Amino acid sequence: MSKPSSRTSAARRNAEALLSKSQKREASFKLDQEREHEAMAIKTARLRELRLAKEAAEEKLAASTPPAPRPVKPRRSKQT
C-alpha cells in the first residue's frame, strides 16, 4: 500500500512545485508592470512640466513683443 501513497505524494509535490513557480512568475510580472507604470507616470509628469514651462515662456515672449506689421501689397487696378 505504500506505493500508491508515494505516487500520490510525488504527484502532489510536483503539482505544488509547478504552482509555486507559476505564482513566482505572476508576482514577478506584476512587479514589473507596476515599475513600468510608475516610470511612465514620472515621464509623463516631467514632460507635462516641460510643456507648461515652454507655453508660459512663449506667452511671456508674445506679451512683451508687439505684433509684426503686415506687409503692404500694392493695389492693382482692374483692367478691362
Stockholm file with secondary structure:
# STOCKHOLM 1.0

chainA/1-80         MSKPSSRTSAARRNAEALLSKSQKREASFKLDQEREHEAMAIKTARLRELRLAKEAAEEKLAASTPPAPRPVKPRRSKQT
#=GR chainA/1-80 SS CHHHHHHHHHHHHHHHHHHHHHHHHHHHHHHHHHHHHHHHHHHHHHHHHHHHHHHHHHHHHHHHSCCCCCCCCCCCCCCC
#=GC SS_cons        CHHHHHHHHHHHHHHHHHHHHHHHHHHHHHHHHHHHHHHHHHHHHHHHHHHHHHHHHHHHHHHHSCCCCCCCCCCCCCCC
//
